[in-house]
Amino acid sequence: MNQEITPETSGILHTFGAIVLERIQLAGHFTLFFCAGFVHIFSWPIQIKKILQQVYFIGVKSILVIFLTALFTGMVLGLQGYYTLIKFGSEGYLGSAVALTLIRELGPVLTAIMVTARAGSAMTAEIGILRISEQIDALKTMNIQPVRFLFSPRLAAALISIPLLTSIFNVVGIIGGYLTGSKLLGINPGIYFARVESSILLQDVTGGIVKSIVFAIVVATVCCYQGYFTHRRKNAFGSKSVGLSTTSAVVQSSVLILITDYILTSFLL
């Protein structure tokens, strides 16, 4: 059955096609931006001092917020897990439930989201201000590669810091589950930690590290990209564009973390 394409249908298809092309173009720019930044990490001379400064900013200064988030996440998991498992007479498996939930899923995801909120937003704002004040253009006039100078050290620091923060998150979260399960609800500490040890496999740990590395790429690239191209926003300019870019960076990073988590989990299971 043939149907004629009406002007309304044509308009909808045109709009849909334009949106798809815009998204493909954005994905291409995003990929090229990441590749340029990654290559410049290894270009000589290696910016060791700048990388260490960013490791301090992204990693060391995030430890407190990661510690608190992990502790209370582990305690909530211990509480919820206990009252779920006790219905089946399996409360002795609380250590397994808490450890596997943290190492496989919550540790990498929550760490990346918290780093996005604390450090990623700051990276976007800092680079965005450099852009609107034309300091990035000044770098070009001095024959300095802006992507190498601004993005590469942050990308390298994120690749170092986020897996380490994820490991801290997992350990503190397991201790939080122990505090609730053993100290508050009376589960034998020996049984709790024995279940933790017996349930964790090497592939669980490597899977969590792989996720944290991918999330580090997402966080650093999205946040720096939004700041670097702040001047291209169509809906604002000046300081308002920096604020909108910062909001977009946090939202896009968080959504992409959850999407990539689902994709990676599908492959790793």
N, C-alpha and C positions, 0 to 999 in steps of 0.2 A: 504494500500500500504506500503510494508515493505521497509525501506531504510537502507542500511548498514552504520554503523558509521565509517567514514573515520578517519585516524590519525589526520587530521586537526581539525575535529569536536571533537574528543576525547581530543585533547590538549586544545581547548577552554573550554570544560566542566570542565576539570581538573583545569584550571586557575580560572574559575568562582567559582567552589566549594571551592578552597583554599581561595579565597577572602571572600566568605561567612563565612567559618569557622573562619577565622581570625577576622572578624567583630563580630561574636558571642562571641568569646573568649575575645575580647576587651570589649564588653558590660558586660560580666561577671566580668572581673577585675574591671571595672569602678563601677559596682554595689557593689561589695564587699568592694572596697575602701571607697565608700560613707557610707555604713553601719557601717564599723569600725570607721570612723570618727564621725558619728552621735552618736553611742553608747558611745564613749569616752567623748562626751560633758557632759554627766551626771555621769561619773565615778568620784569617790571621791579621792582626794580633787578636787572640781570644780575650774577650772583655771580662776577665775574671773578677776584677774589683766590682764592676757594675752588677755582675751576676750575684756575687755574695751580698751586695747591698739589697738586691731584690729578694734573695732567699731570707734575709733578716726581716724584710717588710712582709713578705707573703707567708713565710713559714713561722719564724720565731714569734712574731707579734700576733699570730693567730692561735698559738698554743692554748692560751687561757680560754678562749671561746670554744675551741674544739674540746678541751677538757670538760668544761661544764656541760656542753651539749652531749658528749659521750656518756658522762656519768649519769645524767638524768634519763637519757635514752635507755641505758642499760638497766637502770632501776625500774623504769616503767615496763620494759620487756620482762624483767624478773617478776613483777607484780602480775601482769596480765598472763604471762606464761604459767605461773604457779596455779592461778585459779582456773585456767583452762585444762592444764594437765591433771590436776587433782580429781577432775570429774571422771577421768579414765584410770585413776590409780597410778599415774605415770609421773608424779611430781619429781621423781629422781632424775628424770631426763631434762630438767630445767636448764642445766649447764649446756647440754647439747643444743637446745632450742635457742638460747641466748647467743651462744658463740656462732652458730651457723648463720643466724639472721643478721648478726653484725658483720661478720667477715664476708659473706656473699653479697649482701645488699645494702643494709643501712649504713655501714661504715663508709664505703666509697661515695655513696650518693649524698649523705648528709654532710660529709667533710667538704665535698666539692661545692655544695650549695652554700655552706657557711663561708667558705673562702671567697666565693663569688660576692656574697653580701658584704664582707668586710674589706677584702683587698681588691676584688675585681672592679667594684664600683669606683674605688679610689683611682685605680689605673685609668679607667675611662675618663674620669673627671680631669685628671692630671694631663693626659695626652690631649683631651679636648680643649683645655685652656691653652696649651701650647699651640694648637691649631688655630684657634680664633684670634690669638694674639700674634699670629704670623711668625712665631718662632720656628716652626717646622720649615717654613719657606726660607728662613734665615740659615737653617742648617744646610739646605741645598745650595745656597749661594756660597757657603764655606766648603763645599765639596764633601759634606758629611752625609752618608746614607741615613735618612731618618728611620727607615725600617730597622736597619742594623743597630742604630743608636738607641731607639726607643722600644722596639718590640722584641728583638732577639733576647736581650738579658731577662726580660719578664717571662718570656716563653721558657727559657732554660731554667729559671728559678721555679716556675710552676711545675715543671717536669721533675725537679728535685724535691720540692716541698710537699706537694699534695700526696704522693705515695707515702712519705714519712708521716705526715699528719694523719693519714688514713690508718696507718699501723698504730699510732698513739690512740686514735679513736677506738679501734677494736679492743686494745688492751684495757683501756679505762672503762669501756662499756661492759666488758666481761666482769670487771671488778664491781661495777655498779649492780649487775645482776646478782653477784655473790652477796653484796651487802643486803639487798632485798630478800633474796632467797634463803640465805643462811642466817644472817644476823636478825632479820625481822620475822621471817616465816618458819625458821627452824629446820631447814634442810641441812643434812650433814655436809660440812665443807669438803670433806674428802670425796664424797660421792659427786658433789658439784664439779670439782676440778677434774676428777677422774673422767666424768662424762665429757667435759670440754676437751680433754686430751685425746680420748678415744674417738670422738666424732669428727674432729678436724682432719681433713686430708690435705695433701700437698696441692692438689688441684683447686681446692677451695681458696687457699692463700694466693696462689698464682693468678687465679681468676679475679680476685679482689684487686691485686696489684695492676693487672691489665686494665681493669675498669678505671682505676685511679689515674693511670697514665693517659688514657683517652679523655677522661674528664679534665685533666690538666690542660690538654691541648684545646679543648672546647672553651674552658674558662678564659685562658690567656688570649686566645685568638679572637673570640667574640668581643671581649672587653676592650682589647687594644684596637680592634677594627672599628668599633663604634666610636672610640675617641679619635682615632686617626682621620676618619672621614666625617667628623662632626659638621664640617662646613658644607657637606653635600645634602644635608637634611632639607626637605622641601617645606616642612611645616613650621620651621623656626630658624632663627639665626642668633649669633652672639651668645650671651650667657644662658638664654633659654634653650638653645640647641644643645649645650653641654648637659643641662639637666635632663632633657629628653633622651639624649644619647645614653646617659647613665642609667636611666630607668629601662631603656630598651636593652642595654647590655645585661642587666640583672635578670630581666624577664626571659630574654632569648637564651641566656646561658642555662637558667634553671630548667626551661622546657627542653632544651637540647640534651641536658644531662639525663632527664627522665626518658627521653626517646632513645638515646644511645644505650641507656641502661637496659631497656627492654630488648633491643637488638643484640647487645652483647650477651645478655642472659640466655637468649635463644640459642646462640652458638656455643656457649660455654657449658650448658647443661648436658 
